[in-house]
């Protein structure tokens, strides 16, 4: 099928009800791998459809009878429409589907099982409906684990995707009534790989005690029996020789299923198993270039799990024998076959090409270890690779296996470091902090670098929890670790700069943090100077090529308000994480990039980074990071006026933040909700929400973030007629603005003072704020100041000035996509016009309201010059041209350069110009 493909989510309780309209209407071929819910989707679509529904499911027993499926469908159509089809042919089917004027939904489940004659008639009818729409809608389902039947080629496709981890968890909560233990739920989500049918099959196997978490669940959770049940008959009818070929591909992709395996290697290994290497590939496999892989990961797992143990071993030995000498994968395959020892496997584990294979090698070496301490060390090493590779849940299971009282302090310390790092991104942060501080104590005497990494991570946990005292305590412990860092290295600068910031020694903080950003932003290296193994520690012990160091640089830049530096460091961290297969760093790099763009006023770009980061966080099992991404998305949506989207992201962020103690994410989410209220003209609600966040007390927001919400609170409180509560926080905000961490803060401070000032001072403060906005940039904040100034002017009946300010605000809001704020501004403009000062239209050629400089700029823009070209001609900055051009647009009431050119042309012709 080469038609347009639409991704359709599988079954999950919080998703919108599926319908034919949501699938796109007309004709859709619904596909997806086994167990993902093709039939479920048809059932939901049928229940939601407002009209007659015809449902037919193919009968495999009749697939050899020509026309059997067609006759079954025609009979069902006749029963539903009351019109008997004229014969049993493709034309009769087309006539029946085209004849009715009432909406009709036809669902054909497992259409690939129909006989060829019926498939041809159905495909022809579907293509005709695509070309000539009728009242009938047609949904077909075919499996996604095989190539589609040629009869359905070119039809529009709707693919049912596996569930994301949050969706899978929600489905389990729904079917168990919320009674499933959290750890057991995470185990099942991890084992099911997003396949809804497998999720349900796994939970049904559990006893009530296992559901509650009182007894251990069976291991492996997804064994051969349950995989076979979910796969159904998808593996039936394989040709001779295909089973060994499929098993060899499954073995080659074991623990690295995301990578296609070498086709030549597989075929040579199959010959070693006594099969014909020239046999055509079965249609369960897909080949691209020199690689081969399964269409369905579920079927790959099923093939491997259901094969006899001796055949699995034989496949691994055959693969090992065909790999080149010195290839570490050969030793790994021999280990899976039971033909390699723990020590030799451990020796090559670090040379394997992916984190997943390294994790598998260390884990297999641990399984083969007789010594308890060596086993714990190897399981911990496997957990480290799993964590860096973005598999948090697997890391925790491996750490559970590593537990032993006989291990020395350094082994237990590294395990505590890994466990705390995992919880930092996917668990309660107070638990993360405790585990990381424990690791610091265990490692300080034996591994200063790891101890320092643990202490800094404990500071990160305290920061996320909104605990400044905890941050300072962790930094103090980090500074006491002998040999961890020097007083002039970048990591010492980060530690000392952060400490100075927390202690309000802003000048020292700025010097130290600026050095961090400059040092780590000045190297183009990706590889650590100590080699790739130096990057494997979760706290980041590598050099300037370590993504963790680059993330620290991005954090330092954000603290300083150096948004360009934060973007550079975030982008470098993202590139390094991808290059080094450090999947765990990807969502956090996206998080810093999203914050930087959000602070810079580029909300659409912030949203893009946050959406990508959210997907990466779900894949990596980082629920805490996902909560931060939801908060950023809520903030972006609050600018754009998408009320329902704001509410959804706020709920998602707060759901995790409250469970895991994430004060930072919670503050951002609450701020987003309040800003959405303010944009919709609901200042009372915004003030009620923001008041506790910004005023002193137990409910104050995160210590590093509440200042960001102060301008919104002051605006909301003044608009709601409650200015007294806002006065006390403005002076605190003034200290924050003086630090320089937020480019917008100085202008926002003057805006706040203007809102609270007496009439004889407010106008000048508004104008000073607008002058500072010219320096800081950012359409949204400037437009907010212009809107508030315009409101102030209108209420004092300075209508001409109010019109100019409000028009400029409208242009700014429209430019940055702030729809709710733009609508609020239009309301002010209408009110202004009703009082005697209506806006000029684009047809009015009067340019007399422009200043001489604005007139010069308007004429050159009308001639087709860019802002840069105008700036060069007039010997001014591009920013000055942009500022004056906004004024021109507002004064003349035009929205585009084309409108401006037409107005100037008419004015020149009629002489209606200064």
TORDRENSE-918917 format. One record per residue (C-alpha): x, y, z; residue in one letter. Coordinates in steps of 0.1 Angstrom, whole numbers. Example, Ala and Ser with C-alpha at 12.3 -4.5 7.8 and 13.67 -1.06 7.14 Angstrom:
2
      u      v      w  residu
    123    -45     78       A
    137    -11     71       S
END
This chain:
914
      u      v      w  residu
      0      0      0       X
     15     33    -11       X
    -13     56     -2       X
    -12     82     25       X
     -5     68     59       X
    -21     81     91       X
     -9     70    125       X
    -38     60    148       X
    -33     53    185       X
    -42     19    198       X
    -66     13    227       X
    -61     34    258       X
    -88     48    281       X
    -79     85    279       X
    -78     86    241       X
   -107    100    221       X
   -133     74    209       X
   -123     61    175       X
   -146     70    146       X
   -148     68    109       X
   -144    106    108       X
   -113    104    129       X
    -98     78    106       X
   -103    102     78       X
   -136     92     63       X
   -140     76     29       X
   -117     45     27       X
    -91     34     51       X
    -70      3     54       X
    -63     -2     91       X
    -31    -20     98       X
     -8    -27    127       X
     13    -55    143       X
     -5    -84    161       X
    -22    -74    193       X
    -22    -36    187       X
    -60    -33    183       X
    -71    -34    147       X
   -104    -51    156       X
   -108    -29    187       X
   -105      2    164       X
   -133    -11    141       X
   -155    -18    171       X
   -151     17    184       X
   -157     32    150       X
   -188     12    146       X
   -202     22    180       X
   -195     59    173       X
   -210     59    138       X
   -243     77    133       X
   -259     54    108       X
   -262     18     96       X
   -231     -3    101       X
   -222    -35     82       X
   -195    -56     99       X
   -180    -87     82       X
   -151   -108     94       X
   -132   -130     70       X
   -136   -168     76       X
   -103   -185     69       X
   -122   -218     62       X
   -138   -202     32       X
   -107   -185     18       X
   -103   -211     -9       X
   -139   -207    -22       X
   -139   -181    -50       X
   -162   -152    -43       X
   -172   -164     -8       X
   -162   -132     10       X
   -179   -110    -16       X
   -212   -129    -13       X
   -210   -126     25       X
   -205    -89     23       X
   -233    -84     -3       X
   -258   -103     19       X
   -249    -82     49       X
   -253    -50     28       X
   -287    -61     16       X
   -298    -68     51       X
   -286    -33     63       X
   -300    -13     34       X
   -331    -33     25       X
   -319    -35    -11       X
   -310    -69    -26       X
   -278    -66    -47       X
   -282    -75    -83       X
   -259   -106    -85       X
   -226   -114    -68       X
   -200    -94    -86       X
   -176    -65    -81       X
   -200    -43   -100       X
   -229    -53    -77       X
   -207    -44    -47       X
   -199    -10    -62       X
   -235     -3    -72       X
   -247    -11    -37       X
   -221     11    -20       X
   -227     40    -44       X
   -265     38    -44       X
   -274     50    -10       X
   -276     86      2       X
   -277     79     39       X
   -243     75     57       X
   -232     39     58       X
   -201     24     74       X
   -188     -9     61       X
   -162    -27     82       X
   -143    -57     68       X
   -120    -73     94       X
    -90    -94     83       X
    -97    -86     46       X
    -64   -103     37       X
    -80   -137     45       X
   -106   -133     17       X
   -102   -153    -15       X
    -84   -135    -44       X
   -117   -129    -63       X
   -133   -112    -33       X
   -101    -92    -25       X
   -100    -79    -61       X
   -136    -68    -60       X
   -132    -51    -26       X
   -100    -34    -37       X
   -116    -21    -69       X
   -146     -8    -51       X
   -124      9    -25       X
   -104     27    -52       X
   -136     38    -69       X
   -148     53    -36       X
   -115     71    -32       X
   -120     87    -66       X
   -158     93    -63       X
   -168     99    -27       X
   -202     86    -17       X
   -222     84     15       X
   -206     50     22       X
   -174     47     42       X
   -152     16     41       X
   -128      4     67       X
   -106    -27     61       X
    -82    -43     84       X
    -50    -62     73       X
    -20    -73     94       X
     11    -52     97       X
     35    -81    101       X
     33    -91     65       X
     34    -71     32       X
     -1    -60     22       X
    -21    -79     -4       X
    -15    -64    -39       X
    -53    -59    -43       X
    -52    -32    -17       X
    -22    -14    -30       X
    -24     24    -31       X
    -53     28     -7       X
    -51     52     22       X
    -36     35     53       X
    -43     41     90       X
    -16     24    111       X
    -25     14    147       X
      6     22    167       X
     17      5    200       X
      9     23    232       X
     33     47    248       X
     43     37    284       X
     19     63    300       X
     -9     50    278       X
     -1     14    286       X
      0     22    324       X
    -34     40    320       X
    -49      9    303       X
    -37    -14    331       X
    -51     10    357       X
    -85      9    339       X
    -87    -29    337       X
    -76    -34    373       X
    -95     -6    388       X
    -63     10    400       X
    -55    -20    422       X
    -23    -30    404       X
      9    -24    424       X
     30      3    408       X
     62    -18    405       X
     42    -47    390       X
     26    -23    366       X
     60    -10    355       X
     72    -46    350       X
     42    -54    327       X
     45    -21    308       X
     82    -29    301       X
     76    -65    292       X
     46    -58    268       X
     64    -33    246       X
     32    -13    240       X
     12    -42    226       X
    -23    -39    243       X
    -32    -76    239       X
      0    -86    255       X
     -5    -61    284       X
    -39    -76    291       X
    -27   -112    288       X
      1   -106    312       X
    -21    -90    339       X
    -46   -118    336       X
    -19   -143    345       X
    -13   -128    379       X
    -29   -140    411       X
    -46   -114    434       X
    -15   -114    456       X
      8   -107    427       X
    -15    -79    415       X
    -12    -63    449       X
     26    -68    449       X
     25    -91    479       X
     41   -120    459       X
     67   -119    431       X
     55   -120    395       X
     65   -150    373       X
     98   -146    354       X
    100   -141    325       X
     67   -123    325       X
     63   -126    287       X
     73   -163    282       X
     67   -186    252       X
     31   -195    262       X
     17   -160    265       X
     36   -148    234       X
     22   -176    214       X
    -14   -169    226       X
    -11   -132    216       X
      6   -139    182       X
    -23   -163    174       X
    -18   -181    141       X
      6   -155    127       X
     34   -181    126       X
     13   -209    111       X
     20   -224     77       X
     57   -215     74       X
     76   -232     46       X
    103   -258     53       X
    135   -241     63       X
    118   -209     72       X
    118   -217    109       X
    156   -219    112       X
    159   -187     91       X
    135   -168    113       X
    152   -181    144       X
    186   -170    132       X
    173   -135    125       X
    157   -134    159       X
    189   -146    176       X
    210   -121    157       X
    187    -93    169       X
    185   -105    205       X
    188    -75    229       X
    194    -51    200       X
    161    -54    182       X
    161    -18    169       X
    189    -26    145       X
    186    -45    113       X
    209    -76    111       X
    233    -83     83       X
    215   -104     57       X
    247   -121     44       X
    256   -131     80       X
    222   -146     86       X
    221   -166     53       X
    256   -180     60       X
    246   -190     95       X
    215   -207     82       X
    237   -228     59       X
    257   -238     90       X
    224   -251    104       X
    220   -274     74       X
    194   -253     56       X
    195   -238     21       X
    209   -203     24       X
    193   -193    -10       X
    157   -199      2       X
    136   -167     -3       X
    129   -146     27       X
     95   -153     43       X
     71   -124     42       X
     74   -120     80       X
    108   -104     73       X
    116    -71     55       X
    148    -65     37       X
    164    -31     31       X
    198    -27     16       X
    220    -54     32       X
    199    -56     64       X
    169    -78     73       X
    145    -75    103       X
    110    -87    114       X
     80    -66    104       X
     68    -72    140       X
     89    -72    172       X
     62    -93    189       X
     67   -120    163       X
    105   -118    167       X
    102   -124    204       X
     77   -152    198       X
    100   -170    173       X
    129   -168    197       X
    110   -178    229       X
     92   -208    213       X
    122   -223    196       X
    137   -254    213       X
    167   -245    235       X
    190   -266    214       X
    181   -248    182       X
    186   -214    199       X
    220   -225    210       X
    228   -238    175       X
    217   -205    159       X
    239   -185    182       X
    269   -208    176       X
    263   -206    138       X
    262   -168    140       X
    294   -167    161       X
    311   -189    136       X
    303   -166    107       X
    314   -134    124       X
    350   -121    117       X
    378   -128    141       X
    380   -103    169       X
    343    -92    166       X
    331    -90    202       X
    296   -101    190       X
    310   -136    183       X
    319   -140    220       X
    285   -127    231       X
    267   -153    208       X
    289   -180    222       X
    280   -169    257       X
    243   -171    249       X
    249   -206    237       X
    267   -214    269       X
    301   -218    253       X
    319   -187    267       X
    330   -178    303       X
    322   -147    323       X
    357   -132    324       X
    363   -133    287       X
    328   -119    280       X
    333    -91    305       X
    366    -83    288       X
    350    -75    254       X
    317    -61    267       X
    328    -25    264       X
    338    -30    227       X
    303    -39    216       X
    286    -14    192       X
    255     -5    213       X
    245      2    249       X
    219    -26    246       X
    245    -52    236       X
    270    -40    263       X
    242    -43    288       X
    234    -78    276       X
    271    -88    277       X
    276    -76    313       X
    243    -92    324       X
    252   -126    308       X
    287   -124    324       X
    269   -119    357       X
    247   -149    352       X
    278   -170    345       X
    296   -157    376       X
    301   -180    406       X
    316   -153    428       X
    289   -131    445       X
    310    -99    444       X
    319   -103    408       X
    283   -110    399       X
    272    -78    417       X
    299    -58    399       X
    288    -72    365       X
    251    -66    372       X
    259    -31    382       X
    279    -25    350       X
    249    -39    330       X
    226    -15    349       X
    248     14    340       X
    246      6    303       X
    209      1    305       X
    205     35    322       X
    226     54    297       X
    208     35    269       X
    175     49    281       X
    161     17    297       X
    155     28    333       X
    132      0    343       X
    157    -26    331       X
    184     -8    351       X
    164    -12    383       X
    158    -49    377       X
    195    -54    372       X
    204    -35    403       X
    180    -57    422       X
    199    -87    409       X
    232    -70    420       X
    222    -68    457       X
    246    -86    480       X
    258    -79    515       X
    292    -93    506       X
    301    -66    481       X
    327    -40    490       X
    317     -4    496       X
    328      8    462       X
    305    -17    445       X
    276     -9    467       X
    283     28    462       X
    281     26    425       X
    249      6    427       X
    234     33    449       X
    246     60    425       X
    229     42    396       X
    197     37    416       X
    196     73    427       X
    203     86    392       X
    174     64    379       X
    151     78    406       X
    162    113    398       X
    146    111    364       X
    119     85    371       X
    109     84    407       X
    104    104    440       X
    133    129    441       X
    136    127    479       X
    144     90    475       X
    168     99    448       X
    186    124    470       X
    189     99    499       X
    203     72    476       X
    228     97    460       X
    240    110    493       X
    245     74    505       X
    265     67    474       X
    286     98    481       X
    295     84    515       X
    303     49    502       X
    324     62    473       X
    343     91    487       X
    374     71    499       X
    375     48    469       X
    363     67    438       X
    363    105    442       X
    351    111    407       X
    320     89    412       X
    315    104    447       X
    315    139    432       X
    291    129    405       X
    268    114    432       X
    269    146    452       X
    262    168    422       X
    233    146    413       X
    220    148    449       X
    221    186    444       X
    200    182    412       X
    175    161    432       X
    172    188    459       X
    168    214    432       X
    140    195    415       X
    123    192    449       X
    126    230    456       X
    150    224    486       X
    177    251    486       X
    191    239    519       X
    195    204    504       X
    212    218    474       X
    238    236    496       X
    243    206    518       X
    250    184    487       X
    274    210    472       X
    292    213    506       X
    297    175    506       X
    309    176    470       X
    335    202    479       X
    349    180    508       X
    356    151    485       X
    394    150    482       X
    406    147    446       X
    372    152    430       X
    380    185    414       X
    403    215    416       X
    392    250    425       X
    396    263    390       X
    382    235    368       X
    348    237    351       X
    331    213    375       X
    344    232    405       X
    333    264    389       X
    298    249    385       X
    297    238    421       X
    310    271    435       X
    290    292    411       X
    258    274    420       X
    266    277    457       X
    272    314    453       X
    239    318    435       X
    220    300    463       X
    237    322    489       X
    227    354    469       X
    264    362    461       X
    254    371    426       X
    286    387    413       X
    307    357    422       X
    280    334    409       X
    280    352    375       X
    318    349    372       X
    319    312    380       X
    289    302    359       X
    301    322    330       X
    334    303    331       X
    315    270    330       X
    296    280    300       X
    326    293    281       X
    349    264    290       X
    325    237    279       X
    312    256    249       X
    346    262    234       X
    354    226    224       X
    343    209    193       X
    352    174    205       X
    325    148    209       X
    347    119    221       X
    360    121    256       X
    398    125    259       X
    398     96    282       X
    381     73    256       X
    345     62    254       X
    346     42    287       X
    351     75    306       X
    316     85    295       X
    299     55    310       X
    294     68    345       X
    259     81    352       X
    272    113    367       X
    294    120    338       X
    331    116    344       X
    343    123    309       X
    357    155    295       X
    341    182    273       X
    326    156    250       X
    304    142    278       X
    267    151    274       X
    264    155    311       X
    291    183    311       X
    273    200    282       X
    240    198    301       X
    257    215    331       X
    270    242    307       X
    234    247    294       X
    221    250    330       X
    248    275    339       X
    239    296    308       X
    202    295    317       X
    210    307    352       X
    229    336    337       X
    202    345    312       X
    226    336    283       X
    200    320    261       X
    222    318    231       X
    248    299    251       X
    221    276    266       X
    209    268    231       X
    245    260    219       X
    253    238    249       X
    219    221    246       X
    224    214    209       X
    259    201    216       X
    246    178    243       X
    220    165    220       X
    245    158    193       X
    269    141    217       X
    242    120    232       X
    232    107    198       X
    268    101    187       X
    277     82    219       X
    244     63    221       X
    236     79    254       X
    199     78    250       X
    192     89    286       X
    206    124    279       X
    184    131    248       X
    152    141    266       X
    171    163    291       X
    190    180    262       X
    156    187    246       X
    143    200    280       X
    171    226    282       X
    166    236    246       X
    129    240    252       X
    135    262    283       X
    160    284    264       X
    136    289    235       X
    107    296    258       X
    127    322    277       X
    137    338    244       X
    101    341    234       X
    103    315    206       X
     73    296    217       X
     67    275    186       X
    103    262    187       X
    101    256    224       X
     70    235    217       X
     88    215    190       X
    117    207    213       X
     93    198    242       X
     72    175    220       X
    103    157    208       X
    116    156    243       X
     84    142    256       X
     85    113    232       X
    122    107    241       X
    114    108    278       X
     86     82    274       X
    109     59    254       X
    137     63    280       X
    113     57    310       X
    120     92    324       X
     86    102    339       X
    101    132    358       X
    117    146    326       X
     84    140    309       X
     66    161    336       X
     90    190    328       X
     83    186    291       X
     45    187    298       X
     51    219    318       X
     69    235    289       X
     42    225    265       X
     16    239    289       X
     35    272    289       X
     37    273    251       X
      0    265    248       X
     -9    292    273       X
      7    317    248       X
    -12    303    219       X
    -46    303    238       X
    -52    265    235       X
    -72    261    267       X
    -79    224    265       X
    -43    216    256       X
    -30    238    285       X
    -53    219    309       X
    -42    185    296       X
     -5    193    299       X
     -9    209    333       X
    -27    178    346       X
      0    155    332       X
     28    176    347       X
     11    179    381       X
      1    142    382       X
     38    132    382       X
     51    163    401       X
     28    156    431       X
     37    119    432       X
     74    124    429       X
     79    157    447       X
     88    178    416       X
     84    214    429       X
    101    228    398       X
     77    211    373       X
     47    219    395       X
     55    256    396       X
     59    258    359       X
     26    240    354       X
      7    262    378       X
     22    293    361       X
     10    280    327       X
    -25    275    340       X
    -26    310    354       X
    -12    326    323       X
    -39    308    303       X
    -65    323    326       X
    -50    358    322       X
    -49    354    284       X
    -86    345    284       X
    -95    377    304       X
    -99    359    338       X
    -76    379    361       X
    -94    369    393       X
    -87    332    387       X
    -51    339    376       X
    -44    360    408       X
    -59    333    430       X
    -37    306    414       X
     -5    327    414       X
     -8    344    448       X
      4    314    468       X
     32    308    443       X
     48    342    446       X
     40    354    481       X
     61    342    511       X
     48    311    528       X
     48    273    527       X
     30    273    493       X
     55    295    475       X
     67    281    443       X
    101    267    434       X
    128    291    448       X
    144    296    413       X
    112    300    394       X
     86    319    414       X
    102    352    403       X
     93    343    367       X
     56    343    376       X
     57    377    394       X
     49    398    363       X
     18    377    356       X
      7    380    392       X
     11    417    393       X
     -9    421    361       X
    -36    397    373       X
    -39    413    408       X
    -41    449    394       X
    -67    438    368       X
    -87    421    395       X
    -87    452    416       X
    -63    437    443       X
    -31    457    438       X
    -21    456    475       X
    -11    420    474       X
     12    427    445       X
     33    455    459       X
     52    434    484       X
     66    410    457       X
     78    437    433       X
    108    446    453       X
    119    410    455       X
    115    408    417       X
    136    439    414       X
    165    421    430       X
    160    392    406       X
    159    416    376       X
    192    431    388       X
    210    398    386       X
    205    397    349       X
    194    360    347       X
    163    369    326       X
    167    393    296       X
    130    403    299       X
    130    410    337       X
    142    447    336       X
    114    456    312       X
     89    435    331       X
     99    452    363       X
     91    486    349       X
     58    473    336       X
     49    461    371       X
     59    494    386       X
     38    512    359       X
      8    491    368       X
     11    500    405       X
     22    536    400       X
      1    568    404       X
    -12    582    371       X
     14    610    369       X
     43    583    368       X
     27    553    351       X
     29    567    315       X
     67    573    317       X
     73    539    333       X
     54    522    305       X
     75    540    279       X
    107    532    297       X
     96    495    297       X
     90    496    260       X
    125    511    254       X
    140    481    274       X
    119    457    254       X
    137    470    223       X
    170    458    238       X
    157    424    252       X
    137    414    221       X
    107    390    222       X
     74    398    206       X
     52    384    233       X
     64    403    263       X
     66    436    244       X
     31    431    231       X
     19    425    267       X
     34    458    278       X
     19    476    248       X
    -15    460    255       X
    -14    471    292       X
     -2    506    282       X
    -30    508    256       X
    -56    499    282       X
    -42    525    306       X
    -43    552    279       X
    -78    542    268       X
    -92    545    303       X
    -78    580    305       X
    -94    588    271       X
    -61    593    253       X
    -77    575    225       X
    -53    582    196       X
    -23    571    217       X
    -43    541    229       X
    -51    531    193       X
    -14    532    184       X
     -4    511    214       X
    -31    485    210       X
    -25    482    172       X
     12    475    179       X
      2    450    205       X
    -21    432    181       X
      6    429    155       X
     30    415    181       X
      5    389    194       X
     -4    378    159       X
     33    375    150       X
     40    351    178       X
      7    332    175       X
     -8    344    208       X
    -44    340    197       X
    -62    345    230       X
    -41    377    238       X
    -48    389    202       X
    -85    385    207       X
    -83    404    240       X
    -65    432    222       X
    -91    433    195       X
   -117    438    222       X
    -98    467    235       X
    -96    482    200       X
   -133    478    195       X
   -139    496    228       X
   -115    523    218       X
   -133    528    185       X
   -167    529    202       X
   -155    559    222       X
   -147    579    191       X
   -113    567    178       X
   -119    540    152       X
    -89    524    136       X
    -78    535    102       X
    -85    512     73       X
    -60    500     48       X
    -78    521     22       X
    -71    554     39       X
    -41    569     22       X
    -33    594     51       X
      3    591     62       X
      3    622     83       X
      3    603    116       X
     38    590    109       X
     69    605    123       X
     96    615     97       X
    117    584    105       X
     86    562    103       X
     77    577     69       X
    112    571     55       X
    111    535     67       X
     75    530     53       X
     85    543     19       X
    116    521     16       X
     96    490     27       X
     69    498      2       X
     96    498    -25       X
    104    462    -15       X
    134    467      7       X
    141    442     36       X
    145    454     71       X
    183    448     68       X
    184    468     36       X
    165    497     52       X
    188    496     82       X
    219    499     59       X
    203    528     39       X
    193    548     70       X
    224    539     91       X
    204    524    119       X
    201    490    135       X
    178    463    121       X
    161    462    156       X
    153    500    152       X
    138    494    118       X
    117    465    132       X
    105    487    161       X
     95    516    139       X
     78    493    114       X
     56    479    141       X
     46    515    149       X
     39    521    112       X
     17    490    109       X
     -2    500    141       X
     -7    536    131       X
    -19    529     96       X
    -39    498    105       X
    -22    475     80       X
    -12    439     86       X
     13    432     58       X
     40    447     37       X
     18    443      7       X
    -10    464     23       X
     16    490     33       X
     30    492     -2       X
     -5    497    -17       X
    -14    524      9       X
     19    543      3       X
     14    541    -35       X
    -21    556    -32       X
     -9    583     -9       X
     19    592    -33       X
     -5    594    -62       X
    -31    615    -44       X
     -6    637    -26       X
    -20    627      8       X
     13    626     25       X
     35    650     45       X
END
